[in-house]
Amino acid sequence: MGQQDGYSAQWTNIRRGAEKVREEAEHVREVREELRQVFAAEGRPMGDDQYGAEFEKSFPNRTKAIFKGFDNYIDELEGTRDGMHVTANTYEAAENDTRG
């Protein structure tokens, strides 16, 4: 093979990377669900003192924010995975065009 100028990408490696991102998204989903179960099992263990009462006021918004963070991260991973699939498909098609 001759010397190549420019950028070269292997679509198979990109596709493998997309699979790793999918696995990470699945792992984050599992962690999120485990945390939901902990919250459900523990209830609201803030204590009965003034600090617990104050924390109790903000607890619903805090838990929503925590799970929204998980959801946002999962969405980001899924978007990355999808983009990697599109990129891999594009490189694969280009490679097939140059061969065919």
Summary of the structure (lengths in Angstrom):
residues: 100
radius of gyration: 22.6
end to end distance: 17.5
largest distance: 75.4
contacts: 222
relative contact order: 0.16
helix: 82%
strand: 0%
